[in-house]
Amino acid sequence: PAVAIIEQNQTVHSIQFSTEGSYLVTGSDDGVVRIWGQSGNSRWTERATIAHNRPVHLVKFVMEMTHVLVCCDNRAILYKLNPKSLSFSV
């Protein structure tokens, strides 16, 4: 049986859990990177988003979850994660 369901509007191309398993990052055809956080009882809620104009092909937590690497089309972009607010900067 399914433990949790995380829905997005379009096809998800990339997903990765954080090292400790309390966050995950997804990238999809709608061009949005989403960071999800576990909120108890196997429920996941969207905590932050990074919008792009093109489909996202790869997302990954890197550098001990201090950054998120996003690949779309011919670009790879590294975003710094602010753990207190889950906000990002290039």
Secondary structure, 3 states (H helix, E strand, C coil): CCCCCCCCCCCEEEEEECCCCCEEEEEECCCEEEEEEECCCCCEEEEEEEECCCCCCEEEEECCCCEEEEEECCEEEEEEEECCCCEEEC
